[in-house]
Amino acid sequence: MIPWFQFTQIHFGIITVQVWGLLVALGIFCATWVASKKAAREGLDPNIVWDFAFWVMISAFIGARLFEVVYNPALYLAHPLELLTVWQGGFSEMGGFIGAILALVYYLRSKKLDAWKYAGCVAYALPLGFGIGRIGCFLIHDHPGTLTHFILGVKYPDGIRHDHGLYLSIEGFLIFLLFVLLDRKHAKPQTFVITFLIFHGIIRFFLDFLRVIDIRYFFLTPAQYISIAMIFAGGTLLFPKRHH
């Protein structure tokens, strides 16, 4: 079992840094750097990766914030200006994922770039960014799960519980390790995109059953519906329809 501890802020004199935000920023930077390096190995322009990373990041944060309405509709419908209080937290991974995809697709199409090759670089590095960013979720314990006796359970003040942030961080690092191995075997760009969609979709779908504070619509969390869409999209790309 993992003992209870919480690390939410770092103080530098009069400056206070939020640990979650710091880890998310570090995850974004590391993932972008890794994606740019892979782009260079593939004969692509790494500067383009840094360029679209800026727009993808902005779109991801907007999507992550807007999707919070689905998780707490009563609050945001009654007080819509609360959406602007970003310093209080409240960002949805899946909302950010949707926002990021929209920005990336628009950028690659508008610049008439090889979408699959650049998307493959992004998908390759994405799990690393998730792995690092989710450490922040684990350190502040903002996603407590159901009670458990599992060896990776965290001793919360009210009992041993699953910790969603910890599990998703481990998932991110494991998928990235898999991608490193696939990259050494010169896997196609589509492989990274399809594998991430299916693997992350399946893992997130089942992990969300362990969450205790999320709203549910017809017994499933909003993220689980997005997970189903991710699995379906990955499966469609893996087994495209063949026209005769």
Helices and strands as residue ranges (DSSP letters): E 9-12, E 15-18, H 19-41, H 46-66, H 68-71, H 73-78, G 80-84, G 86-88, H 93-110, H 115-140, E 144-147, E 154-156, E 159-163, H 164-184, H 189-207, G 208-210, H 222-238
